[in-house]
Amino acid sequence: MTSKSFDSTEIFVFLQEHPEFFAEHSALFSTLKLPNARGNNVISFTERQIEHLQQENQQLKQQLHTLIHNAQRSESIRQRMHDWACQLIQHPDWGQAPETMAAALADCFQLDYARILLPNELEQPITDTYTGPRQQAPVDFELPSALHSMAYAPLMTAGQPDPLGLLLLGAKDETHFAAGMATDFLQHIAGLCAASLARA
């Protein structure tokens, strides 16, 4: 009598097509031994299932932690956006004092550097938005050497085809303004600054 050997694919397909197999052979759970993913020893089938569930649980915890962190950060920025809008309303004169506005902006958002550049301070109008390492920025603004990440956005207002200047931000933390990060808040801040300049 010849014995037939099965490869792993055939066994996998068989178990998929016969989900009742383990229910009909429950004794296997207490006798089946599997290699331990963390070592050379063996563990029971039940222990391996528990280990797998623990790994999945840890991954879910990490994902949840990331979601909570991002939500908290977004809420913090949203609150500061509200505070910034209120400050601009309370100080209409900032539209005529870009340096004062930039200093207040840096304080409101706890930034290491903020500057508002008017068109006459730019070699050419900048319509793109950038976030990331300062060394990789398309434009060199000769920022202080202590700053390692930066962001900028054009100062656009509704009905104005050309920007009123540029909002330029910098941070000592090289990850503060990361490449590829969402720029919606940055554009909203720039829009508020532009509205204040346009009103002056």
Buried (B, 14 or more C-beta within 10 A) or exposed (E): EEEEEEEEEEEEEEEEEEEEEBEEEEEEEEEBEBEEEEEEEEBBBEEBEEBEEEEEEEEEEEEEEEEEEEEEEEEEBEEBBEEBBEBBEEBEEBBEBBEBBBBBBBEBBEBBBBBBBEBEEBEEEBEEBBBBBBEEBEBEBEBEEEBBBBBBBBBBBEEEEEBBBBBBBBBEEBEBBBEEBEBEBBBBBBBBBBBBBBEE
